[in-house]
Amino acid sequence: MDLAINPFSSGTRLRDMIRAIRACKTAAEERAVVRRECAAIRAAISEGDQDYRHRNMAKLMFIHMLGYPTHFGQMECLKLIAAAGFPEKRIGYLGLMLLLDERQEVLMLVTNSLKQDLNHSNQFIVGLALCALGNICSAEMARDLAPEVERLLQNRDPNTKKKAALCSIRIVRKVPDLAENFMSAAASLLKEKHHGVLISAVQLCTELCKASTEALEYLRKNCLEGLVRILRDVSNSSYAPEYDVAGITDPFLHIRVLKLMRTLGQGDADCSEYINDILAQVSTKTESNKNAGNAILYECVETIMGIEATSGLRVLAINILGRFLATILECVKDADVSIRKRALELVYLLVNDTNVKPLTKELVDYLEVSDQDFKEDLTAKICSIVEKFSQDKLWYLDQMFRVLSLAGNYVKDDVWHALVVLMSNASELQGYSVRSLYKALLACGEQESLVRVAVWCIGEYGEMLVNNISMLDMEEPITVTESDAVDAVEVVLKRYSADVTTRAMCLVSLLKLSSRFPPTSERIKEIVAQNKGNTVLELQQRSIEFSSIIQRHQSIKSSLLERMPVLDEANYLVKRAASTQATVSSVKSAPAVTPGGQPKLPNGVAKPPAAPLADLLDLSSDDTPVTTSAPTTAPNDFLQDLLGIDLTDSSPAGGAPSTSTDILMDLLSIGSTPVQNGPPTSNFIPPGIETKPVAVTPQVVDLLDGLSSSTPLPDENAAYPTITAFQSATLRITFSFKKQPRKPQETTINATFTNLATTTFTDFVFQAAVPKFIQLRLDPASSSTLPASGNGSVTQSLSVTNNQHGQKPLAMRIRMSYKVNGEDRLEQGQISNFPAGL
């Protein structure tokens, strides 16, 4: 570097220092250059160097902007400000604004210099003082210098007036009590012709209205006429090159005046009436084909809606908003990707129940021609809008089918899972759904999510497709043979050779079609058998087992491959919300909430359903299947491998596998399954029992909330009270506790189940799930029959080991299934009232 030859000194020019710093290749080199330069400046300060004081201050400001400490130069700023010449004062005031702020005590030393400069005969020095005061003024300085600033508001020079008005804004913000000193001067400034003075005066008036009610009333009486005149003059003025912005005369002054009018007219009918005419004039005369004009129109709408405007003026504002909405929709199609994203975000925020259908139509139509890079964001927003605002199931299905057809590769799994859940619940639309998806599959077979939903639907409702069952009035019959349905799934199976999940779903669909279409069984068996040698173990296993079912187990095939039970949509929404809100330290699960603050409803449901019970299966990443001493049979393992979409063995060593009922519940990997203490129920039971739990929170809550505080260790001989763990109109469960000697982390819980109904419960099964830091073992229950009316009870023992004893308390979710007169019943809840110390 050239400066290595020429040693640093206070006479080094600023440009030479900048060149030396930019030439540094490492941060260490830069620090060395700055350190040497700072040392030279310190030496010059200590020697009282007068010749290069302003140059040293300029270099210190550059060093300060690089982030290095420069506090040692603060007093030099004051010396430069006290100098007589303008160049020194300019550097001094600039350094003052950069190197100091209002919290520095040294700032008090500059008050006298500021006062002298505010009274200086040179307008440029006065301007320097006003700029500095407007940037770093403290409350004490504001009180001391307010009279000088107030006097300068009547100065003859427009630039001085403008800077004095801006400085007054800072003073009023720091000391609102001084607002009354500036009211008269601010109102008189509105008579000026210079636009710089006018815009500063309008901003000062706005600040005075915020600071003082007295000032607000004063300006309402004395400023409205001036504001109307300013707005009329600037709207009707001819071309003025110094103020023109894209053909609009001074849009900044327009907007500032409109904002002040809104402040003055808010809650005041007389003021509002006075400005109605000028607002109507500006709204109708301003061009909307330019950005500056749109900014003025938007501010007009804000003002009209903020004051006591007439109904006709409000209609005009609404019409302007309608034009804005069309403009925003056009911006979604803009060539600039940043504009597209901003417009999409704005459209998303503007959607409500009344405009959701037309806005969604526009977005879906654009989805067809949008760039690939933009499809992901656009698809996510459309899906979110459709799910959030749909109250018509048919409309929801139509929109989702179109999105799947146009951008199925960008649809996330939880979105099409929700679609499957809705189709499962909408029995009257299942025929329409399978026919629509079949046609979409033939036309858009390359969209992954569409393919998965279509394959699942064909497997479940294939007979509706072939026989045109549940036709809607708007539908036209289509001709699809059993062989055509099998062909569609076979094509997908071959096309998606690398996608294990899709191929697995195809095999399940083919297996179900073999039951629905017996004549195609041999052909399906041949297609399925082609995967017996597949290198992917899951597909190989499915192929072998499915082939065995088709060939050897005709007696159980029809019952085994019945249509999937109806999935509980409300519970699925709870699970989905839990999966998106889960954190590392806690499991938070709650129904999704719309912007209006109401819980998110299942798609197509207009009225809110009853609050769902807490889902026993929804423990997210913090749960573990419960071990049990009750044996399970091998066919359950077979069913798990047969019907699971995502086959992973989540049971710990020695744990029992899930049962067929839980497999059907979790066919789409909606949640994890608990282990039960008795025989499995034969069918999935949709929650339909209204319970009134006691000491049980009937919603998904945070099991680990508040567990960061340590729990005191219990006395081994302490007695723990018996608690009512669960109680509804039909069932009561009590827990009593016993500690193991010298094993504080282990607890034996004796559960007592009492039937409060007048009818006997049969096939009673108790299930439980706990977080992963807890180990739980269920012993067999004393009986599977609960006598009616509390005439006898069933007991069961639970062994609990809390591996974080003393840090986290026990927490448990429970589910009870039983039969009443042969009809299945299900109750569930969460236990959070365990005694302390367990």
Secondary structure, DSSP 8 states (H G I E B T S, - for coil): -GGGTS---TT--HHHHHHHHHT-SSHHHHHHHHHHHHHHHHHHHHHT--TTHHHHHHHHHHHHHTT---GGGHHHHHHHHHSSSHHHHHHHHHHHHHH--TT-GGGGGGHHHHHHHHT-S-HHHHHHHHHHHHHH--HHHHHHHHHHHHHHTT-S-HHHHHHHHHHHHHHHHH-GGGHHHHHHHHHHHTT---HHHHHHHHHHHHHHHHH-HHHHHHHHHHTHHHHHHHHHHHHH----TTTEETTEE-HHHHHHHHHHHHHHHTT-HHHHHHHHHHHHHHHHHS-SSSHHHHHHHHHHHHHHHHTT--HHHHHHHHHHHHHHHHHHHHHTT-SSHHHHHHHHHHHHHH--TTTHHHHHHHHHHHHTTS-HHHHHHHHHHHHHHHHHH---HHHHHHHHHHHHHHHGGG--HHHHHHHHHHHHH-GGGHHHHHHHHHHHHHH-TT-HHHHHHHHHHHHHHHHHHHHT-S--TT-------HHHHHHHHHHHHHHTTT-HHHHHHHHHHHHHHHHH-GGGHHHHHHHHHTTTT-SSHHHHHHHHHHHHHHHH-HHHHHHHT-------HHHHHHHHHHHHH--SS-------B-TTSSB---TT--S--------TT--GGGEE--EESS---HHHHHHHHHH-SS------TT-----HHHHHHTTT--S---EESS---SS----------SSB-SS---TTTT-SS------TT-----EEEEE-SSEEEEEEEEEETTEEEEEEEEEEEEE-SSS-BEEEEEEEEEETTEEEEE---S-S-B-GGGSSEEEEEEEEEETTTTTS---EEEEEEEEETTEEEEEEEEE----TT-
